[in-house]
Amino acid sequence: MEITAIYPGTFDPITVGHMDVAERVSGMFDHIVLAIARNPSKKPFFTLEERTELATEILKPLSNVTVIPFDGLLVNVAAEAKASVIVRGLRAVSDFDYEMQIAGMNRKLNSDIETVFIAAAQEYAFLSSSIVREIASHQGDVSEFVHPMVLDAFKRKLG
Ligand code: COA
């Protein structure tokens, strides 16, 4: 039986930390759906369309990864995509409580879907999209943390 895993997030923007998780899980499951949440509560810097386009282009080399935008509940999107696994990256102990809460709630909403945690690579443990946005907005160098396409997207948006 083929297994599809869904890897959700806001990806505002996708970073090398996310790319590392996507690459590693692409070798573990048959299909990966990287699902980008509209997430208006986070007031994203990049539009949903921009975030989706960037992740789609950047992850093209991973042939079993598909990128989709989504609104609404993750478990519903997972069921639609026929995903039986939700993948979450864990960077540090500080992520743990929140992740356990979300995993517990998602399990309550749909007990057919299991959450699997992937330990983020040590060198990216400090990384987050908001830190990258903060540095970029002050003209700092984020080339180590994002794909060149994201660098270009920042240049276009920040002028
Ligand atoms: N490397 C680098 N950074 C990482 C990372 C990794 N491996 N894993 C996570 N991060 C960063 C993210 O970039 C994000 O940074 P930011 O807060 O600066 O933007 C931060 O860690 C938190 O990430 P995450 O917990 O994945 O939050 P998110 O906002 O990216 O995604 C959703 C949250 C979209 C998965 C969640 O809100 C959701 O499922 N929403 C749908 C609605 C729903 O179903 N809600 C009910 C759940 S019970």
Backbone and ligand atoms as CSV (ligand in chain L), in Angstrom:
chain,resi,resn,atom,element,x,y,z
A,1,MET,N,N,0.833,-1.197,0.000
A,1,MET,CA,C,0.000,0.000,0.000
A,1,MET,C,C,0.879,1.264,0.000
A,2,GLU,N,N,0.566,2.185,-0.875
A,2,GLU,CA,C,1.371,3.414,-0.941
A,2,GLU,C,C,0.936,4.382,0.160
A,3,ILE,N,N,1.899,5.043,0.759
A,3,ILE,CA,C,1.576,5.983,1.846
A,3,ILE,C,C,1.861,7.417,1.420
A,4,THR,N,N,0.833,8.253,1.609
A,4,THR,CA,C,0.985,9.688,1.342
A,4,THR,C,C,1.079,10.414,2.677
A,5,ALA,N,N,2.074,11.290,2.784
A,5,ALA,CA,C,2.228,12.105,3.995
A,5,ALA,C,C,2.013,13.567,3.635
A,6,ILE,N,N,1.402,14.296,4.544
A,6,ILE,CA,C,1.189,15.730,4.315
A,6,ILE,C,C,2.121,16.501,5.250
A,7,TYR,N,N,2.810,17.493,4.698
A,7,TYR,CA,C,3.753,18.300,5.475
A,7,TYR,C,C,3.225,19.739,5.455
A,8,PRO,N,N,2.510,20.148,6.525
A,8,PRO,CA,C,1.869,21.460,6.522
A,8,PRO,C,C,2.727,22.552,7.157
A,9,GLY,N,N,2.442,23.778,6.801
A,9,GLY,CA,C,3.106,24.921,7.423
A,9,GLY,C,C,2.652,26.188,6.733
A,10,THR,N,N,3.193,27.312,7.202
A,10,THR,CA,C,2.872,28.591,6.557
A,10,THR,C,C,3.907,28.879,5.469
A,11,PHE,N,N,5.131,28.418,5.678
A,11,PHE,CA,C,6.202,28.528,4.676
A,11,PHE,C,C,6.319,29.966,4.150
A,12,ASP,N,N,6.506,30.903,5.102
A,12,ASP,CA,C,6.518,32.337,4.752
A,12,ASP,C,C,7.892,32.956,5.018
A,13,PRO,N,N,8.927,32.642,4.276
A,13,PRO,CA,C,8.956,31.745,3.122
A,13,PRO,C,C,9.532,30.379,3.510
A,14,ILE,N,N,9.559,29.471,2.535
A,14,ILE,CA,C,10.226,28.179,2.723
A,14,ILE,C,C,11.716,28.445,2.977
A,15,THR,N,N,12.282,27.716,3.957
A,15,THR,CA,C,13.708,27.900,4.289
A,15,THR,C,C,14.469,26.600,4.016
A,16,VAL,N,N,15.785,26.649,4.186
A,16,VAL,CA,C,16.580,25.423,3.997
A,16,VAL,C,C,16.210,24.371,5.055
A,17,GLY,N,N,15.697,24.819,6.196
A,17,GLY,CA,C,15.239,23.877,7.232
A,17,GLY,C,C,14.045,23.073,6.730
A,18,HIS,N,N,13.084,23.772,6.107
A,18,HIS,CA,C,11.917,23.077,5.523
A,18,HIS,C,C,12.351,22.170,4.375
A,19,MET,N,N,13.286,22.682,3.552
A,19,MET,CA,C,13.749,21.887,2.394
A,19,MET,C,C,14.402,20.593,2.875
A,20,ASP,N,N,15.145,20.702,3.972
A,20,ASP,CA,C,15.807,19.522,4.535
A,20,ASP,C,C,14.766,18.490,4.998
A,21,VAL,N,N,13.722,18.965,5.695
A,21,VAL,CA,C,12.672,18.041,6.161
A,21,VAL,C,C,11.966,17.413,4.945
A,22,ALA,N,N,11.636,18.247,3.945
A,22,ALA,CA,C,10.924,17.737,2.750
A,22,ALA,C,C,11.760,16.669,2.048
A,23,GLU,N,N,13.051,16.932,1.927
A,23,GLU,CA,C,13.919,15.978,1.232
A,23,GLU,C,C,14.008,14.660,1.996
A,24,ARG,N,N,14.150,14.769,3.311
A,24,ARG,CA,C,14.272,13.542,4.109
A,24,ARG,C,C,12.989,12.723,4.093
A,25,VAL,N,N,11.830,13.390,4.224
A,25,VAL,CA,C,10.584,12.602,4.242
A,25,VAL,C,C,10.213,12.081,2.856
A,26,SER,N,N,10.741,12.737,1.810
A,26,SER,CA,C,10.434,12.247,0.449
A,26,SER,C,C,11.028,10.858,0.235
A,27,GLY,N,N,12.048,10.526,1.027
A,27,GLY,CA,C,12.638,9.193,0.946
A,27,GLY,C,C,11.946,8.188,1.868
A,28,MET,N,N,11.033,8.678,2.693
A,28,MET,CA,C,10.384,7.776,3.671
A,28,MET,C,C,8.981,7.352,3.257
A,29,PHE,N,N,8.315,8.217,2.480
A,29,PHE,CA,C,6.928,7.934,2.087
A,29,PHE,C,C,6.820,7.958,0.566
A,30,ASP,N,N,5.741,7.374,0.045
A,30,ASP,CA,C,5.595,7.295,-1.422
A,30,ASP,C,C,5.302,8.666,-2.024
A,31,HIS,N,N,4.401,9.395,-1.365
A,31,HIS,CA,C,4.048,10.727,-1.865
A,31,HIS,C,C,4.059,11.712,-0.697
A,32,ILE,N,N,4.514,12.917,-0.982
A,32,ILE,CA,C,4.483,13.983,0.025
A,32,ILE,C,C,3.667,15.128,-0.546
A,33,VAL,N,N,2.712,15.597,0.253
A,33,VAL,CA,C,1.963,16.799,-0.125
A,33,VAL,C,C,2.399,17.893,0.830
A,34,LEU,N,N,3.134,18.863,0.315
A,34,LEU,CA,C,3.547,19.991,1.144
A,34,LEU,C,C,2.408,21.014,1.065
A,35,ALA,N,N,1.709,21.190,2.185
A,35,ALA,CA,C,0.470,21.982,2.191
A,35,ALA,C,C,0.717,23.330,2.850
A,36,ILE,N,N,0.477,24.379,2.075
A,36,ILE,CA,C,0.779,25.734,2.550
A,36,ILE,C,C,-0.495,26.426,3.022
A,37,ALA,N,N,-0.519,26.725,4.328
A,37,ALA,CA,C,-1.718,27.327,4.926
A,37,ALA,C,C,-1.799,28.817,4.598
A,38,ARG,N,N,-3.017,29.254,4.276
A,38,ARG,CA,C,-3.203,30.704,4.045
A,38,ARG,C,C,-2.836,31.449,5.322
A,39,ASN,N,N,-3.326,30.953,6.466
A,39,ASN,CA,C,-2.966,31.442,7.798
A,39,ASN,C,C,-3.020,32.962,7.953
A,40,PRO,N,N,-4.200,33.576,7.726
A,40,PRO,CA,C,-4.269,35.048,7.831
A,40,PRO,C,C,-3.910,35.559,9.219
A,41,SER,N,N,-4.063,34.718,10.253
A,41,SER,CA,C,-3.768,35.177,11.617
A,41,SER,C,C,-2.285,35.512,11.782
A,42,LYS,N,N,-1.423,34.893,10.930
A,42,LYS,CA,C,0.009,35.204,11.013
A,42,LYS,C,C,0.390,36.415,10.155
A,43,LYS,N,N,-0.606,36.979,9.439
A,43,LYS,CA,C,-0.341,38.106,8.532
A,43,LYS,C,C,0.912,37.863,7.681
A,44,PRO,N,N,0.875,36.860,6.813
A,44,PRO,CA,C,2.089,36.502,6.053
A,44,PRO,C,C,2.631,37.646,5.199
A,45,PHE,N,N,3.943,37.661,5.057
A,45,PHE,CA,C,4.631,38.676,4.248
A,45,PHE,C,C,4.447,38.343,2.768
A,46,PHE,N,N,4.640,37.075,2.397
A,46,PHE,CA,C,4.415,36.640,1.014
A,46,PHE,C,C,2.965,36.164,0.883
A,47,THR,N,N,2.351,36.440,-0.259
A,47,THR,CA,C,0.970,35.980,-0.470
A,47,THR,C,C,0.961,34.454,-0.558
A,48,LEU,N,N,-0.225,33.892,-0.434
A,48,LEU,CA,C,-0.345,32.429,-0.532
A,48,LEU,C,C,0.153,31.956,-1.899
A,49,GLU,N,N,-0.160,32.744,-2.945
A,49,GLU,CA,C,0.265,32.383,-4.305
A,49,GLU,C,C,1.797,32.428,-4.402
A,50,GLU,N,N,2.409,33.457,-3.835
A,50,GLU,CA,C,3.880,33.569,-3.881
A,50,GLU,C,C,4.539,32.421,-3.122
A,51,ARG,N,N,4.003,32.110,-1.941
A,51,ARG,CA,C,4.592,31.034,-1.127
A,51,ARG,C,C,4.468,29.686,-1.841
A,52,THR,N,N,3.317,29.505,-2.514
A,52,THR,CA,C,3.081,28.234,-3.217
A,52,THR,C,C,4.003,28.120,-4.421
A,53,GLU,N,N,4.135,29.230,-5.159
A,53,GLU,CA,C,4.975,29.212,-6.362
A,53,GLU,C,C,6.447,28.954,-5.994
A,54,LEU,N,N,6.912,29.628,-4.947
A,54,LEU,CA,C,8.307,29.445,-4.521
A,54,LEU,C,C,8.568,27.991,-4.113
A,55,ALA,N,N,7.703,27.447,-3.274
A,55,ALA,CA,C,7.916,26.060,-2.811
A,55,ALA,C,C,7.821,25.083,-3.987
A,56,THR,N,N,6.900,25.334,-4.911
A,56,THR,CA,C,6.735,24.435,-6.067
A,56,THR,C,C,8.012,24.408,-6.893
A,57,GLU,N,N,8.556,25.589,-7.199
A,57,GLU,CA,C,9.771,25.670,-8.030
A,57,GLU,C,C,10.968,25.049,-7.305
A,58,ILE,N,N,11.107,25.398,-6.034
A,58,ILE,CA,C,12.283,24.959,-5.273
A,58,ILE,C,C,12.283,23.445,-5.045
A,59,LEU,N,N,11.091,22.870,-4.884
A,59,LEU,CA,C,11.025,21.432,-4.581
A,59,LEU,C,C,10.862,20.570,-5.832
A,60,LYS,N,N,10.927,21.192,-7.009
A,60,LYS,CA,C,10.770,20.443,-8.265
A,60,LYS,C,C,11.691,19.224,-8.368
A,61,PRO,N,N,12.952,19.320,-7.898
A,61,PRO,CA,C,13.826,18.143,-7.996
A,61,PRO,C,C,13.313,16.917,-7.220
A,62,LEU,N,N,12.417,17.131,-6.258
A,62,LEU,CA,C,11.872,15.989,-5.495
A,62,LEU,C,C,10.599,15.534,-6.203
A,63,SER,N,N,10.726,14.470,-6.992
A,63,SER,CA,C,9.635,14.122,-7.919
A,63,SER,C,C,8.368,13.623,-7.228
A,64,ASN,N,N,8.468,13.168,-5.976
A,64,ASN,CA,C,7.246,12.683,-5.313
A,64,ASN,C,C,6.646,13.718,-4.346
A,65,VAL,N,N,7.100,14.961,-4.471
A,65,VAL,CA,C,6.551,16.031,-3.622
A,65,VAL,C,C,5.650,16.946,-4.446
A,66,THR,N,N,4.432,17.145,-3.966
A,66,THR,CA,C,3.480,18.060,-4.612
A,66,THR,C,C,3.194,19.191,-3.632
A,67,VAL,N,N,3.098,20.411,-4.144
A,67,VAL,CA,C,2.820,21.559,-3.271
A,67,VAL,C,C,1.388,22.037,-3.531
A,68,ILE,N,N,0.634,22.216,-2.441
A,68,ILE,CA,C,-0.732,22.753,-2.586
A,68,ILE,C,C,-0.975,23.868,-1.564
A,69,PRO,N,N,-1.781,24.863,-1.942
A,69,PRO,CA,C,-2.195,25.855,-0.949
A,69,PRO,C,C,-3.451,25.333,-0.251
A,70,PHE,N,N,-3.673,25.762,1.006
A,70,PHE,CA,C,-4.940,25.365,1.638
A,70,PHE,C,C,-5.467,26.391,2.627
A,71,ASP,N,N,-6.782,26.289,2.805
A,71,ASP,CA,C,-7.530,27.081,3.759
A,71,ASP,C,C,-8.252,26.080,4.635
A,72,GLY,N,N,-8.572,26.423,5.839
A,72,GLY,CA,C,-9.415,25.525,6.643
A,72,GLY,C,C,-8.605,24.525,7.438
A,73,LEU,N,N,-9.293,23.450,7.827
A,73,LEU,CA,C,-8.685,22.486,8.742
A,73,LEU,C,C,-7.719,21.540,8.047
A,74,LEU,N,N,-6.568,21.352,8.676
A,74,LEU,CA,C,-5.540,20.475,8.104
A,74,LEU,C,C,-6.044,19.041,7.914
A,75,VAL,N,N,-6.780,18.514,8.905
A,75,VAL,CA,C,-7.219,17.112,8.789
A,75,VAL,C,C,-8.143,16.914,7.582
A,76,ASN,N,N,-8.903,17.941,7.230
A,76,ASN,CA,C,-9.788,17.825,6.061
A,76,ASN,C,C,-8.972,17.787,4.767
A,77,VAL,N,N,-7.950,18.640,4.702
A,77,VAL,CA,C,-7.085,18.663,3.519
A,77,VAL,C,C,-6.318,17.340,3.421
A,78,ALA,N,N,-5.872,16.841,4.579
A,78,ALA,CA,C,-5.145,15.564,4.599
A,78,ALA,C,C,-6.048,14.445,4.071
A,79,ALA,N,N,-7.292,14.417,4.514
A,79,ALA,CA,C,-8.223,13.370,4.074
A,79,ALA,C,C,-8.472,13.489,2.566
A,80,GLU,N,N,-8.654,14.719,2.093
A,80,GLU,CA,C,-8.867,14.938,0.652
A,80,GLU,C,C,-7.682,14.441,-0.164
A,81,ALA,N,N,-6.474,14.666,0.377
A,81,ALA,CA,C,-5.246,14.257,-0.328
A,81,ALA,C,C,-4.935,12.775,-0.102
A,82,LYS,N,N,-5.798,12.094,0.637
A,82,LYS,CA,C,-5.617,10.680,0.995
A,82,LYS,C,C,-4.307,10.453,1.759
A,83,ALA,N,N,-3.967,11.432,2.580
A,83,ALA,CA,C,-2.746,11.310,3.390
A,83,ALA,C,C,-3.096,10.641,4.716
A,84,SER,N,N,-2.295,9.675,5.131
A,84,SER,CA,C,-2.543,9.003,6.410
A,84,SER,C,C,-1.538,9.459,7.468
A,85,VAL,N,N,-0.605,10.317,7.058
A,85,VAL,CA,C,0.445,10.786,7.968
A,85,VAL,C,C,0.578,12.307,7.866
A,86,ILE,N,N,0.703,12.964,9.015
A,86,ILE,CA,C,1.041,14.396,9.059
A,86,ILE,C,C,2.493,14.465,9.526
A,87,VAL,N,N,3.327,15.165,8.784
A,87,VAL,CA,C,4.738,15.313,9.161
A,87,VAL,C,C,4.948,16.687,9.781
A,88,ARG,N,N,5.631,16.716,10.931
A,88,ARG,CA,C,6.007,17.992,11.544
A,88,ARG,C,C,7.488,17.942,11.897
A,89,GLY,N,N,8.177,19.033,11.643
A,89,GLY,CA,C,9.586,19.116,12.017
A,89,GLY,C,C,9.686,19.635,13.442
A,90,LEU,N,N,10.533,19.019,14.254
A,90,LEU,CA,C,10.778,19.507,15.617
A,90,LEU,C,C,12.185,20.069,15.681
A,91,ARG,N,N,12.283,21.346,16.065
A,91,ARG,CA,C,13.609,21.973,16.092
A,91,ARG,C,C,14.236,21.933,17.466
A,92,ALA,N,N,13.429,22.140,18.487
A,92,ALA,CA,C,13.970,22.217,19.855
A,92,ALA,C,C,12.881,21.796,20.821
A,93,VAL,N,N,13.259,21.626,22.093
A,93,VAL,CA,C,12.282,21.223,23.120
A,93,VAL,C,C,11.137,22.227,23.163
A,94,SER,N,N,11.457,23.499,22.869
A,94,SER,CA,C,10.435,24.548,22.938
A,94,SER,C,C,9.298,24.310,21.946
A,95,ASP,N,N,9.533,23.538,20.888
A,95,ASP,CA,C,8.459,23.235,19.926
A,95,ASP,C,C,7.509,22.166,20.467
A,96,PHE,N,N,7.984,21.410,21.478
A,96,PHE,CA,C,7.338,20.153,21.814
A,96,PHE,C,C,5.906,20.284,22.355
A,97,ASP,N,N,5.701,21.152,23.344
A,97,ASP,CA,C,4.378,21.282,23.977
A,97,ASP,C,C,3.320,21.638,22.956
A,98,TYR,N,N,3.637,22.648,22.149
A,98,TYR,CA,C,2.701,23.131,21.139
A,98,TYR,C,C,2.396,22.023,20.135
A,99,GLU,N,N,3.445,21.346,19.691
A,99,GLU,CA,C,3.268,20.283,18.693
A,99,GLU,C,C,2.430,19.130,19.239
A,100,MET,N,N,2.636,18.787,20.522
A,100,MET,CA,C,1.861,17.702,21.129
A,100,MET,C,C,0.383,18.085,21.201
A,101,GLN,N,N,0.127,19.359,21.511
A,101,GLN,CA,C,-1.240,19.850,21.606
A,101,GLN,C,C,-1.936,19.746,20.240
A,102,ILE,N,N,-1.245,20.219,19.206
A,102,ILE,CA,C,-1.831,20.191,17.852
A,102,ILE,C,C,-2.020,18.740,17.390
A,103,ALA,N,N,-1.013,17.902,17.655
A,103,ALA,CA,C,-1.109,16.492,17.227
A,103,ALA,C,C,-2.284,15.818,17.927
A,104,GLY,N,N,-2.447,16.118,19.211
A,104,GLY,CA,C,-3.554,15.534,19.980
A,104,GLY,C,C,-4.898,15.965,19.426
A,105,MET,N,N,-4.997,17.248,19.113
A,105,MET,CA,C,-6.261,17.772,18.585
A,105,MET,C,C,-6.538,17.200,17.194
A,106,ASN,N,N,-5.520,17.129,16.353
A,106,ASN,CA,C,-5.716,16.558,15.009
A,106,ASN,C,C,-6.144,15.089,15.099
A,107,ARG,N,N,-5.608,14.383,16.085
A,107,ARG,CA,C,-5.963,12.978,16.265
A,107,ARG,C,C,-7.422,12.843,16.705
A,108,LYS,N,N,-7.843,13.800,17.539
A,108,LYS,CA,C,-9.235,13.796,17.991
A,108,LYS,C,C,-10.167,14.078,16.804
A,109,LEU,N,N,-9.727,14.986,15.943
A,109,LEU,CA,C,-10.552,15.350,14.779
A,109,LEU,C,C,-10.608,14.225,13.749
A,110,ASN,N,N,-9.496,13.496,13.604
A,110,ASN,CA,C,-9.467,12.380,12.653
A,110,ASN,C,C,-8.441,11.347,13.118
A,111,SER,N,N,-8.939,10.283,13.743
A,111,SER,CA,C,-8.022,9.305,14.357
A,111,SER,C,C,-7.362,8.374,13.337
A,112,ASP,N,N,-7.736,8.527,12.052
A,112,ASP,CA,C,-7.086,7.699,11.019
A,112,ASP,C,C,-5.749,8.299,10.585
A,113,ILE,N,N,-5.478,9.521,11.015
A,113,ILE,CA,C,-4.257,10.205,10.560
A,113,ILE,C,C,-3.257,10.314,11.717
A,114,GLU,N,N,-2.061,9.789,11.495
A,114,GLU,CA,C,-1.017,9.811,12.517
A,114,GLU,C,C,-0.074,10.995,12.289
A,115,THR,N,N,0.352,11.638,13.377
A,115,THR,CA,C,1.382,12.678,13.255
A,115,THR,C,C,2.751,12.062,13.520
A,116,VAL,N,N,3.681,12.367,12.635
A,116,VAL,CA,C,5.058,11.861,12.772
A,116,VAL,C,C,5.983,13.066,12.894
A,117,PHE,N,N,6.872,13.041,13.905
A,117,PHE,CA,C,7.805,14.158,14.092
A,117,PHE,C,C,9.179,13.810,13.534
A,118,ILE,N,N,9.736,14.769,12.836
A,118,ILE,CA,C,11.079,14.598,12.277
A,118,ILE,C,C,11.992,15.596,12.995
A,119,ALA,N,N,13.114,15.107,13.505
A,119,ALA,CA,C,14.054,16.015,14.163
A,119,ALA,C,C,14.725,16.879,13.102
A,120,ALA,N,N,14.567,18.196,13.235
A,120,ALA,CA,C,15.200,19.098,12.277
A,120,ALA,C,C,16.715,18.968,12.412
A,121,ALA,N,N,17.419,19.155,11.313
A,121,ALA,CA,C,18.878,19.077,11.347
A,121,ALA,C,C,19.405,20.110,12.362
A,122,GLN,N,N,20.422,19.691,13.129
A,122,GLN,CA,C,20.968,20.523,14.200
A,122,GLN,C,C,21.335,21.930,13.704
A,123,GLU,N,N,21.916,21.991,12.499
A,123,GLU,CA,C,22.390,23.299,12.014
A,123,GLU,C,C,21.244,24.264,11.684
A,124,TYR,N,N,19.996,23.731,11.631
A,124,TYR,CA,C,18.853,24.605,11.345
A,124,TYR,C,C,17.948,24.778,12.562
A,125,ALA,N,N,18.397,24.301,13.724
A,125,ALA,CA,C,17.543,24.295,14.912
A,125,ALA,C,C,17.125,25.710,15.330
A,126,PHE,N,N,17.920,26.688,14.975
A,126,PHE,CA,C,17.659,28.087,15.378
A,126,PHE,C,C,16.841,28.840,14.330
A,127,LEU,N,N,16.594,28.173,13.207
A,127,LEU,CA,C,16.032,28.872,12.047
A,127,LEU,C,C,14.506,28.951,12.116
A,128,SER,N,N,13.938,30.071,11.702
A,128,SER,CA,C,12.479,30.143,11.504
A,128,SER,C,C,12.221,31.141,10.395
A,129,SER,N,N,11.050,31.044,9.795
A,129,SER,CA,C,10.726,31.957,8.703
A,129,SER,C,C,10.690,33.400,9.192
A,130,SER,N,N,10.185,33.624,10.429
A,130,SER,CA,C,10.110,35.025,10.884
A,130,SER,C,C,11.495,35.614,11.133
A,131,ILE,N,N,12.446,34.789,11.577
A,131,ILE,CA,C,13.820,35.305,11.755
A,131,ILE,C,C,14.396,35.691,10.390
A,132,VAL,N,N,14.147,34.839,9.390
A,132,VAL,CA,C,14.636,35.127,8.038
A,132,VAL,C,C,14.013,36.440,7.520
A,133,ARG,N,N,12.697,36.599,7.740
A,133,ARG,CA,C,12.026,37.833,7.281
A,133,ARG,C,C,12.585,39.058,7.989
A,134,GLU,N,N,12.826,38.910,9.275
A,134,GLU,CA,C,13.360,40.026,10.078
A,134,GLU,C,C,14.729,40.461,9.530
A,135,ILE,N,N,15.610,39.493,9.288
A,135,ILE,CA,C,16.959,39.825,8.786
A,135,ILE,C,C,16.852,40.457,7.403
A,136,ALA,N,N,16.036,39.839,6.529
A,136,ALA,CA,C,15.910,40.351,5.149
A,136,ALA,C,C,15.344,41.773,5.139
A,137,SER,N,N,14.409,42.043,6.039
A,137,SER,CA,C,13.786,43.377,6.036
A,137,SER,C,C,14.773,44.462,6.458
A,138,HIS,N,N,15.859,44.053,7.134
A,138,HIS,CA,C,16.905,45.023,7.505
A,138,HIS,C,C,18.117,44.888,6.593
A,139,GLN,N,N,17.864,44.381,5.386
A,139,GLN,CA,C,18.916,44.219,4.358
A,139,GLN,C,C,20.056,43.302,4.797
A,140,GLY,N,N,19.780,42.411,5.749
A,140,GLY,CA,C,20.804,41.444,6.161
A,140,GLY,C,C,20.904,40.314,5.140
A,141,ASP,N,N,21.987,39.544,5.267
A,141,ASP,CA,C,22.243,38.468,4.308
A,141,ASP,C,C,21.576,37.169,4.780
A,142,VAL,N,N,20.596,36.701,4.012
A,142,VAL,CA,C,19.913,35.452,4.392
A,142,VAL,C,C,20.218,34.319,3.398
A,143,SER,N,N,21.271,34.529,2.590
A,143,SER,CA,C,21.547,33.561,1.524
A,143,SER,C,C,21.869,32.152,2.051
A,144,GLU,N,N,22.295,32.090,3.311
A,144,GLU,CA,C,22.613,30.780,3.895
A,144,GLU,C,C,21.340,30.021,4.296
A,145,PHE,N,N,20.255,30.760,4.435
A,145,PHE,CA,C,19.047,30.165,5.032
A,145,PHE,C,C,17.930,29.872,4.041
A,146,VAL,N,N,18.033,30.450,2.842
A,146,VAL,CA,C,16.955,30.254,1.857
A,146,VAL,C,C,17.532,29.985,0.477
A,147,HIS,N,N,16.704,29.415,-0.383
A,147,HIS,CA,C,17.072,29.149,-1.781
A,147,HIS,C,C,17.227,30.494,-2.519
A,148,PRO,N,N,18.119,30.559,-3.546
A,148,PRO,CA,C,18.279,31.807,-4.309
A,148,PRO,C,C,16.964,32.383,-4.852
A,149,MET,N,N,15.995,31.524,-5.167
A,149,MET,CA,C,14.699,32.048,-5.660
A,149,MET,C,C,13.982,32.865,-4.581
A,150,VAL,N,N,14.166,32.461,-3.317
A,150,VAL,CA,C,13.549,33.224,-2.222
A,150,VAL,C,C,14.284,34.556,-2.050
A,151,LEU,N,N,15.616,34.531,-2.236
A,151,LEU,CA,C,16.393,35.785,-2.171
A,151,LEU,C,C,15.866,36.775,-3.193
A,152,ASP,N,N,15.639,36.282,-4.432
A,152,ASP,CA,C,15.111,37.148,-5.501
A,152,ASP,C,C,13.732,37.684,-5.130
A,153,ALA,N,N,12.918,36.808,-4.543
A,153,ALA,CA,C,11.553,37.225,-4.172
A,153,ALA,C,C,11.607,38.325,-3.115
A,154,PHE,N,N,12.536,38.203,-2.162
A,154,PHE,CA,C,12.704,39.258,-1.155
A,154,PHE,C,C,13.124,40.561,-1.834
A,155,LYS,N,N,14.085,40.461,-2.775
A,155,LYS,CA,C,14.582,41.672,-3.451
A,155,LYS,C,C,13.445,42.373,-4.177
A,156,ARG,N,N,12.601,41.579,-4.861
A,156,ARG,CA,C,11.480,42.160,-5.612
A,156,ARG,C,C,10.518,42.870,-4.671
A,157,LYS,N,N,10.236,42.223,-3.514
A,157,LYS,CA,C,9.216,42.782,-2.621
A,157,LYS,C,C,9.730,43.940,-1.772
A,158,LEU,N,N,11.033,43.862,-1.425
A,158,LEU,CA,C,11.575,44.893,-0.539
A,158,LEU,C,C,12.201,46.058,-1.315
A,159,GLY,N,N,12.409,45.825,-2.618
A,159,GLY,CA,C,12.955,46.879,-3.465
A,159,GLY,C,C,14.453,47.036,-3.291
L,1,COA,N1,N,13.278,24.440,9.752
L,1,COA,C1,C,13.157,25.756,9.875
L,1,COA,N2,N,12.077,26.361,10.375
L,1,COA,C2,C,11.060,25.586,10.762
L,1,COA,C3,C,11.099,24.195,10.666
L,1,COA,C4,C,12.282,23.614,10.124
L,1,COA,N3,N,12.426,22.307,9.999
L,1,COA,N4,N,9.942,23.699,11.135
L,1,COA,C5,C,9.200,24.735,11.518
L,1,COA,N5,N,9.869,25.886,11.287
L,1,COA,C6,C,9.440,27.248,11.621
L,1,COA,C7,C,8.461,27.804,10.669
L,1,COA,O1,O,9.091,28.486,9.627
L,1,COA,C8,C,7.659,28.725,11.531
L,1,COA,O2,O,8.314,29.953,11.604
L,1,COA,P1,P,7.527,31.271,11.910
L,1,COA,O3,O,6.678,31.061,13.120
L,1,COA,O4,O,8.623,32.214,12.106
L,1,COA,O5,O,6.707,31.526,10.691
L,1,COA,C9,C,7.747,28.150,12.922
L,1,COA,O6,O,8.786,27.210,12.867
L,1,COA,C10,C,6.509,27.491,13.370
L,1,COA,O7,O,6.208,26.583,12.378
L,1,COA,P2,P,4.901,25.777,12.407
L,1,COA,O8,O,4.597,25.305,13.770
L,1,COA,O9,O,5.054,24.787,11.321
L,1,COA,O10,O,3.798,26.791,12.128
L,1,COA,P3,P,3.281,27.178,10.801
L,1,COA,O11,O,2.679,28.489,10.992
L,1,COA,O12,O,4.328,27.106,9.765
L,1,COA,O13,O,2.151,26.068,10.480
L,1,COA,C11,C,-0.024,25.014,10.588
L,1,COA,C12,C,1.060,25.820,11.322
L,1,COA,C13,C,-0.359,25.645,9.265
L,1,COA,C14,C,0.474,23.605,10.363
L,1,COA,C15,C,-1.244,24.961,11.513
L,1,COA,O14,O,-1.550,26.276,11.888
L,1,COA,C16,C,-2.448,24.340,10.835
L,1,COA,O15,O,-2.547,23.128,10.702
L,1,COA,N6,N,-3.389,25.184,10.397
L,1,COA,C17,C,-4.593,24.742,9.751
L,1,COA,C18,C,-5.775,24.932,10.670
L,1,COA,C19,C,-5.945,23.755,11.561
L,1,COA,O16,O,-6.154,22.634,11.151
L,1,COA,N7,N,-5.902,24.035,12.867
L,1,COA,C20,C,-6.191,23.070,13.864
L,1,COA,C21,C,-4.972,22.388,14.364
L,1,COA,S1,S,-5.494,21.575,15.842
